């Protein structure tokens, strides 16, 4: 009941929280880092010694489909003191995770990519198979003007009709061929291709997938294999494809 909940919150819950976390004498500040490209267990291997219950600052992990949110929470007498406590911990995490970290706070992977495309003035096309347009949709949702075109080829027959040849399924090579075809078709400066065709297994689906990015200069590919529910595979595949594009864009700076 809303009226009873408000009474309990004001009279019991909030006073308990203030007492439990010393909020009368301290302030709490949280900094959020966004990471992609490593699973939770791999991230834990690299920074697990920093994750200690009751530590100040305290580090915590929150996984989602293909991404990891890292929270650094400090309790101090004021915001400046809390910030001073957080910064060395953030620096240590960044040094261990490197390019895995793509942003901070409310940053999203697609917004980060949009900014990188804009800075470099690179137009993009995306062609997807099993992800069903999930990667492109994330750029469409922020209305990125650098995304020229997106296509979905949902099964192998659709791919073969488009490229006009038989595909043999070695994922990285076929993903590159698909990217080359899409670049010739669209005229985009760069193309992201996400390749794979899930197969039903006992507990869901399994897919041997690959992402390929092609443009001026070096190409980038990333093959992987994963299993689970189809919708989860699509979201994780889209994230992996977009991260492959992000890493390719980072490498353009070193190549130029």
C-alpha positions in Angstrom: 0.0 0.0 0.0 1.7 3.3 -1.1 0.7 5.2 2.1 2.0 2.5 4.4 5.2 2.1 2.3 5.9 5.9 2.6 5.4 5.7 6.3 7.8 2.8 6.7 10.4 4.3 4.4 10.4 7.6 6.2 10.2 6.3 9.7 12.2 3.1 9.5 14.1 2.4 6.3 15.8 5.7 5.7 17.0 6.2 9.3 18.4 2.6 9.2 20.3 3.3 5.9 21.7 6.6 7.4 22.9 4.8 10.5 24.2 1.7 8.7 26.3 3.6 6.1 27.2 6.6 8.4 25.5 9.1 6.1 25.1 11.6 8.8 28.9 12.1 8.9 30.0 10.9 5.4 29.0 11.2 1.8 29.0 8.4 -0.7 30.4 8.8 -4.3 30.2 6.2 -7.0 32.1 6.2 -10.3 31.1 3.8 -13.1 33.4 2.3 -15.7 32.1 0.5 -18.8 34.0 -2.5 -20.1 33.5 -4.8 -23.1 35.4 -7.6 -24.7 36.0 -9.8 -21.6 33.7 -12.0 -19.7 33.0 -11.5 -16.0 35.4 -14.3 -15.0 38.2 -12.8 -17.0 37.6 -9.3 -15.6 37.6 -10.9 -12.1 40.9 -12.5 -12.8 42.5 -9.2 -13.6 41.0 -7.0 -10.9 39.6 -9.5 -8.4 42.1 -8.5 -5.7 40.5 -5.0 -5.7 37.1 -6.5 -5.0 36.9 -6.7 -1.2 33.7 -6.5 0.8 33.8 -3.6 3.2 36.8 -2.0 1.5 36.8 1.8 1.0 36.7 2.4 -1.9 34.7 -0.7 -2.7 34.8 -2.2 -6.2 31.9 -4.2 -7.7 31.0 -5.9 -11.0 27.6 -5.9 -12.8 27.6 -8.1 -15.9 25.1 -7.7 -18.8 24.9 -9.1 -22.3 28.5 -8.9 -23.5 29.4 -5.9 -21.2 30.6 -5.4 -17.7 29.8 -2.4 -15.4 32.5 -1.7 -12.8 31.4 0.4 -9.8 33.9 2.1 -7.5 32.2 3.5 -4.4 33.9 5.6 -1.8 32.7 6.9 1.5 34.4 10.1 2.8 33.7 13.4 4.6 32.9 15.2 1.4 32.8 14.8 -2.4 36.4 16.0 -3.0 37.8 13.5 -0.5 35.8 10.7 -2.0 37.0 11.6 -5.5 40.6 11.6 -4.3 40.0 8.0 -3.0 38.4 6.8 -6.2 40.9 8.2 -8.8 43.9 5.9 -7.9 41.6 2.9 -7.9 40.2 3.9 -11.3 43.7 4.3 -12.6 44.7 0.9 -11.5 41.7 -0.7 -13.1 42.3 1.1 -16.3 45.9 0.0 -16.4 44.9 -3.7 -15.9 41.9 -3.7 -18.4 43.3 -1.3 -21.0 41.2 -1.0 -24.2 38.6 -3.2 -22.6 37.2 -0.1 -20.9 35.3 2.0 -23.4 33.5 4.6 -21.3 32.3 6.0 -18.0 29.0 6.8 -16.3 26.1 6.7 -18.7 28.3 6.2 -21.8 27.0 3.5 -24.2 29.0 1.4 -26.7 27.0 2.8 -29.6 27.5 6.4 -28.5 31.2 5.8 -28.2 31.4 4.4 -31.7 29.3 7.3 -33.1 31.8 9.8 -31.6 34.7 7.9 -33.0 33.1 7.7 -36.5 32.4 11.5 -36.3 35.9 12.4 -35.2 37.4 10.4 -38.0 34.7 11.2 -40.5 34.2 7.6 -41.5 30.9 6.4 -43.0 29.7 2.9 -42.0 27.6 0.1 -43.3 26.6 -3.0 -41.3 25.5 -6.4 -42.6 24.3 -9.0 -40.2 23.2 -12.6 -40.2 22.0 -14.3 -36.9 22.0 -11.0 -35.0 19.0 -9.9 -37.1 20.0 -6.2 -37.2 20.6 -5.8 -33.4 24.0 -4.1 -34.0 22.7 -1.6 -36.5 19.6 -0.9 -34.4 21.7 0.4 -31.6 23.2 3.0 -34.0 19.8 3.7 -35.5 18.4 4.4 -32.1 20.8 7.3 -31.5 20.3 8.5 -35.1 23.9 8.2 -36.0 24.3 10.1 -39.3 27.5 8.1 -40.0 25.5 4.8 -40.5 24.8 4.9 -44.3 23.1 1.5 -44.6 22.3 -1.7 -42.7 21.3 -5.1 -44.1 20.2 -8.4 -42.6 20.8 -11.7 -44.4 19.1 -14.1 -42.1 20.2 -17.5 -43.5 22.9 -18.9 -45.7 20.7 -18.9 -48.8 20.2 -15.2 -48.5 23.9 -14.7 -48.2 24.7 -16.8 -51.2 22.1 -15.1 -53.3 23.6 -11.7 -52.4 27.2 -12.5 -53.0 26.4 -14.9 -55.9 28.5 -17.9 -54.7 28.6 -20.8 -52.3 29.8 -20.1 -48.8 31.8 -22.7 -47.0 31.4 -21.6 -43.3 34.9 -21.0 -42.1 33.6 -18.0 -40.0 36.4 -15.4 -40.1 37.0 -15.8 -43.9 33.4 -15.7 -44.8 32.8 -12.7 -42.6 35.5 -10.9 -44.4 34.1 -11.8 -47.8 30.7 -10.6 -46.6 32.3 -7.3 -45.5 34.1 -6.9 -48.8 30.8 -7.5 -50.7 28.9 -5.0 -48.6 31.6 -2.3 -49.0 31.4 -2.7 -52.7 27.6 -2.5 -52.6 27.2 0.4 -50.3 30.3 2.6 -50.9 30.8 3.1 -47.2 34.2 3.9 -45.8 34.0 0.9 -43.4 31.8 -2.1 -43.1 31.0 -4.3 -40.1 29.9 -7.8 -40.9 28.5 -10.2 -38.2 28.5 -13.8 -39.4 27.0 -17.0 -38.0 24.1 -19.4 -38.2 22.9 -20.8 -34.9 22.1 -24.5 -34.6 19.6 -26.0 -32.1 21.2 -28.0 -29.3 19.8 -29.7 -26.3 19.7 -26.6 -24.0 19.1 -23.9 -26.6 21.3 -22.8 -29.5 25.0 -22.8 -30.4 26.7 -20.7 -33.0 30.2 -20.4 -34.4 30.4 -16.7 -35.2 32.7 -14.0 -36.4 32.8 -10.3 -36.8 34.9 -8.6 -39.5 35.6 -4.9 -40.1 37.0 -3.7 -43.4 37.9 -0.3 -44.6 41.0 1.7 -45.6 44.1 0.1 -44.1 44.2 -3.0 -41.8 41.2 -5.3 -41.5 40.0 -6.8 -38.2 38.4 -10.1 -37.4 37.2 -11.7 -34.3 35.9 -15.3 -34.2 34.1 -16.8 -31.2 31.7 -19.6 -30.2 28.8 -19.3 -27.8 25.6 -21.0 -26.7 22.3 -20.1 -25.0 18.9 -18.7 -25.8 18.7 -17.2 -29.3 17.8 -13.7 -28.1 20.8 -13.7 -25.8 23.1 -14.9 -28.6 21.8 -12.0 -30.8 22.4 -9.4 -28.2 25.8 -10.7 -27.3 26.7 -11.1 -31.0 25.7 -7.5 -31.6 27.8 -6.2 -28.7 30.8 -8.3 -29.9 30.4 -7.0 -33.4 30.2 -3.4 -32.3 33.3 -3.8 -30.0 35.2 -5.3 -33.0 34.4 -2.1 -34.8 35.5 0.0 -31.9 38.8 -1.7 -31.7 39.3 -1.3 -35.5 38.6 2.4 -35.1 41.2 2.6 -32.3 43.8 0.9 -34.6 43.2 3.4 -37.3 44.9 6.0 -35.2 48.0 3.9 -34.9 48.0 3.0 -38.6 47.7 6.7 -39.8 
